[in-house]
Amino acid sequence: MKRNLMLCFVINALFSTSAMALTLNDARTQGRVGETYNGYLVALKADTETQMLVKRINESRNKSYQQLAMKNNLPVAEVEKLAGQKLVAKAKPGEYIRGINGMWLQK
């Protein structure tokens, strides 16, 4: 009985939506985040899971931008701008991007 109960608990945990981590691709597809020309993500939905994902991704991006800037003797702002242009250009149809006018567009 205990074994069956434990097995049910494990199966439930594995298939629970709260147990599954939100991925960047999922967030983009679901319209929860958008790319900007400054090289960073913005959360379009205010839920905690999306906010945490955006924070984690942006911290990682910032670290990479700083390393690239130092390696190539460029200002970090220049690296951010170049990365932002590439990320916006690579956005897939249906994903959100913030245009140069500041308005959100669905690509």
N, C-alpha and C positions, 0 to 999 in steps of 0.2 A: 504494500500500500504506500509506504513512504517513497519507495523507488518510483512508483507511478506518479505520485504527486510531484516529486522532484523533476521527473521527465517532463511533465506538463508545464511546470514552471520554466524550465530551460527552453522549451519549444516556444512558449508564449513570449519570453524575453527576446528570442531570436527574431521573431516575426512582428514584434511590436514596432509601430512607427517611431515611437520615441527612442527606441534602441538603435535605430538606423541614423547614422550621421548624415547631415545635409552635405552634399558635394557642390563644388562650384558649378559644374555643368547642370546639376539639378536646379540650383538656384537661378541660373541664367534662363533655363528652359521654362521655369515656373514664373518668370517675371519678378523674382524676389530681389534681384540685384541688377545694377546697370554699370556699364563701363563709362569712364570719363576721359577727356583729353589730358587730364593731369596725371594719368597713369594709375589711378586708384579706383577701387570699386565703391559704389554707394549702395546702401540698403534701400530698396524701394518699399519693403515691408518692414514693419516695426517689431516683428516677433524676435524673441531672444535668440532663437537658433540662427536666424539670418544675421542678426547683429554680431553674434559671436564669429560666424563664418567670415563676415566682412572684416572684422577686426584682425582675425588670424591671417587672412590673405593679405591685407594691406600692410601688416607688420612684416610679413615675409617679403613682399614687394619692396618695401622701403629699405630693408636690409640689402636686397639684391641691387637696388638702384644705387645705394651708397658704395657698394663694392665696385660696381661697374664705373661709377664716377671717379673713384679713386684710381682704379686701374687705368682709365683712359684720360686722366687729368682733365675732367670736365666737371662743371657744376652739377650738383644733384638735380637741380631744377631742369636742366637740359636733358638729362637721362630720363627723368619722369615724363617730360613732354614727348620725347621720341617714343617711349614705351606706350604712352597713352594713345598716340596716333596709330601705332601698330595694333594695339588691343581693340580700338574702335573699328579699325579697318577689318580686323579678323572676326568681328562679331557676326554671328550667324543670323539668318532671317528669323524674325520673331523675338530676338533678344533686344534689350533696351540699351540705348546709348544716350548720353547727354550731348546735344549739339553745341556748337560754339556759341549759340545764342542762349545757352543755359536751359533750354527746354528738352524734356525727355522725348525721345523718338523710338518707335519700335522699328527696327531694321527690317 
